[in-house]
Amino acid sequence: MSGFVDESQIHVKGGDGGAGAVSFRREAHVSRGGPDGGDGGRGGTVWMVATTNQSSLLGFRDHPHRRADNGKHGQGKARHGASGADLEVLVPVGTTVRSHGTVLADLSASGDRWLAAAGGRGGRGNARFLTNRRRAPAFAEQGEKGEERWLELELKLVADVALVGFPNAGKSTLISRISAARPKIADYPFTTLEPHLGVVRVGARGDDGDFVVADIPGLVEGAADGRGLGHRFLRHVERARALVLLVDLASAEGRSPEDQERVLLDELGRYRPELLERPRLVVGSKADAEEDGSGPGAAPPAAGGPALRISAVTGAGITELVGRLAQVVGEARAAEPVEGGGIVVHRPLPEGVEVERAGDGSFVVVGRAALRAVALSDLTDDDAVDYVQERLRRLGVERALVRAGVHEGDTVHLGALTFTYHRDDLEADALAAARPGAERPPRRRTGRERKR
């Protein structure tokens, strides 16, 4: 089983909020103690955090569920419930988060954080609903459910240099020579089935500009169209600052270095045209086999070809290659613009109250504030129902229904609540005026105006 996974799904669930308490102060020698129910605690939030300590999405393949803690319920004596603990989900640097094909976040730098699922709000205790007219509220709010959804994760390795070449071109041997990476090395094509990262130390103590090299599985002609294995890993080339086109000087297929370079550039251009604008070096590998012709089917030494030729076996040209790569990476880093943050987040803007017409002729009320008012309330209590109706009226739900064309007896859906619309006779004139094109009724005179 492969230890590298660059695509996975994750199910995130924010913690549910705690319910508010219904309680009244009852103590000796305390008259009219009143309500003292505490609020419920907020549910925990699920955060995605990019870290360099993770290199694969393997942990999400068999265990995709991540859930934050729920908030605690409120209690009497105005004791509020504790908030649920937030959950940080560690993902590798370079992880892109999508939902139904839409990019939600791009965690391209270590420490980037993204809110994946918000926790539910805690319900308010009955002490919050004390008013001059409501002296003994016997209801409280329920806890809000936390956000819950499936997300798609895609990993694009973040490296300074990407090694690109045909299968069995010597990429794995090269990265094992210049770094501590130890990929599988064999004398047959498609030995590398997953990308590998290696850190190259420049200088005696590694303080002259270290850089990261990625070994990309071999590409073949037609890889951009899905042929071979390399097309699955072309995405890992996107984040590389520089490219190394490794051409085999002793190709068993008899391909010339120029032909290999042409095919590799064509595949990169077809996959992402902007990759052709990246700094790149063309390096000839297996120079030792080219010189003595010992490789199977090795082509004779050519006068042309890449100017930089190396042998990962003998070490010829390795020092010069590392120096050239350090220079190219340093120039690429210096040319990058300074950004305020590497994270790109797309979140919907807060929405008001809207009314949509369903296919069966009923009306559907959408809007976070209206849905929350219903979801948090205990609709089994008459006082709570009166409070919800007043709250929905203040939010403009009734006016929005009138503008949408609601009539007496129509069915209205509001979250999990379904009811039949009945207009209040006391507000009939005001609601009729809200209809498009309706004439505004004459304003009723106040008591002071009638006295005049």
Summary of the structure (lengths in Angstrom):
residues: 452
radius of gyration: 33.1
end to end distance: 90.2
largest distance: 116.1
contacts: 1460
relative contact order: 0.11
helix: 25%
strand: 22%
